[in-house]
Every structure is written in structure tokens, then in C-alpha cells.
Amino acid sequence: MAKGDIETYHEDGQWKNRPEGNQRASTAHDAKAEAEAAGRQMAIERDVEHVIKKKDGTIGEKNTYPRSRDPRQIKG
């Protein structure tokens, strides 16, 4: 992940968001969907990548904002 990318991850029973390079989470949520939505909004505002991790810590999904910055030109 590049510095400033937003990471959505599970820790201590909550879903959290933090910019890459920060030690502490910016937001904490009870539901993954809430955390994903907040993380997506943070990534859109900052024009960075949003990395969504699974509960086990592996990467489940990556989204680049704005889409025009995505190095892969695959739809979907």
C-alpha cells in the first residue's frame, strides 16, 4: 500500500479505517459495511486506493479513486 491509502480492517471486535502510515484508526464501526462505506468516502476525498481486508487480515478487495488512476483497465 502507498502512503495515504485507506485500509479497512478488523481489530478488537470492530471494523476500523486508517490511512497507511498511521498507527491508530481514524474511524471504528460495529459492522463491516459501515466501515467500508466510511473508508470508501475517505479514499474518494483523498484520491487514494481503498484496501478492504477480510477478518483474517488478508486483502479481500482494492479500489482506486478516482477510477481513472487505476493502472488496470479492467471493468468491474
BELCOR-V312927 format. One record per residue. N is the residue number from 1. RES is the residue in one letter. OMEGA is omega in whole degrees, 0 to 359 (NA if undefined). NEAR is the number of other ideal C-beta (glycine too) atoms within 8 Angstrom. D_CENTER is the distance of its C-alpha to the mean C-alpha in Angstrom with 1 decimal. Layout:
n=<N | N>
res=<RES | RES>
omega=<OMEGA | OMEGA>
near=<NEAR | NEAR>
d_center=<D_CENTER | D_CENTER>
//
This chain:
n=<1 | 2 | 3 | 4 | 5 | 6 | 7 | 8 | 9 | 10 | 11 | 12 | 13 | 14 | 15 | 16 | 17 | 18 | 19 | 20 | 21 | 22 | 23 | 24 | 25 | 26 | 27 | 28 | 29 | 30 | 31 | 32 | 33 | 34 | 35 | 36 | 37 | 38 | 39 | 40 | 41 | 42 | 43 | 44 | 45 | 46 | 47 | 48 | 49 | 50 | 51 | 52 | 53 | 54 | 55 | 56 | 57 | 58 | 59 | 60 | 61 | 62 | 63 | 64 | 65 | 66 | 67 | 68 | 69 | 70 | 71 | 72 | 73 | 74 | 75 | 76>
res=<M | A | K | G | D | I | E | T | Y | H | E | D | G | Q | W | K | N | R | P | E | G | N | Q | R | A | S | T | A | H | D | A | K | A | E | A | E | A | A | G | R | Q | M | A | I | E | R | D | V | E | H | V | I | K | K | K | D | G | T | I | G | E | K | N | T | Y | P | R | S | R | D | P | R | Q | I | K | G>
omega=<177 | 180 | 180 | 176 | 181 | 180 | 173 | 186 | 180 | 179 | 176 | 177 | 179 | 174 | 186 | 176 | 174 | 174 | 178 | 180 | 177 | 178 | 184 | 179 | 176 | 179 | 177 | 185 | 178 | 183 | 179 | 182 | 178 | 180 | 179 | 181 | 179 | 178 | 178 | 180 | 177 | 181 | 179 | 181 | 184 | 183 | 181 | 179 | 176 | 181 | 181 | 181 | 175 | 181 | 181 | 176 | 178 | 181 | 180 | 185 | 175 | 178 | 180 | 178 | 349 | 184 | 181 | 178 | 184 | 180 | 178 | 183 | 180 | 178 | 175 | NA>
near=<7 | 7 | 6 | 8 | 13 | 15 | 12 | 14 | 9 | 10 | 7 | 3 | 3 | 9 | 14 | 14 | 13 | 11 | 12 | 11 | 5 | 8 | 2 | 5 | 9 | 9 | 10 | 7 | 11 | 5 | 7 | 9 | 6 | 10 | 15 | 11 | 8 | 11 | 15 | 11 | 8 | 14 | 15 | 9 | 6 | 10 | 8 | 12 | 12 | 15 | 12 | 11 | 12 | 8 | 5 | 4 | 7 | 6 | 8 | 6 | 6 | 8 | 9 | 11 | 13 | 7 | 6 | 4 | 8 | 7 | 4 | 4 | 3 | 4 | 2 | 2>
d_center=<10.2 | 11.8 | 12.4 | 10.3 | 7.1 | 4.1 | 3.5 | 4.1 | 7.7 | 11.3 | 14.0 | 17.4 | 17.3 | 14.4 | 10.7 | 9.0 | 6.4 | 7.6 | 8.1 | 9.3 | 13.0 | 13.1 | 14.8 | 14.1 | 11.3 | 11.4 | 11.3 | 12.4 | 13.2 | 15.7 | 14.2 | 11.1 | 11.6 | 11.7 | 8.5 | 6.7 | 9.1 | 8.7 | 5.0 | 6.4 | 9.4 | 8.3 | 7.1 | 10.4 | 12.4 | 11.7 | 12.0 | 9.3 | 7.0 | 3.5 | 3.8 | 4.7 | 7.7 | 11.1 | 13.3 | 15.1 | 12.4 | 12.5 | 10.0 | 10.3 | 8.6 | 7.5 | 8.0 | 9.7 | 10.9 | 13.8 | 14.7 | 17.8 | 16.0 | 15.0 | 17.5 | 18.0 | 20.0 | 19.6 | 19.5 | 17.4>
//
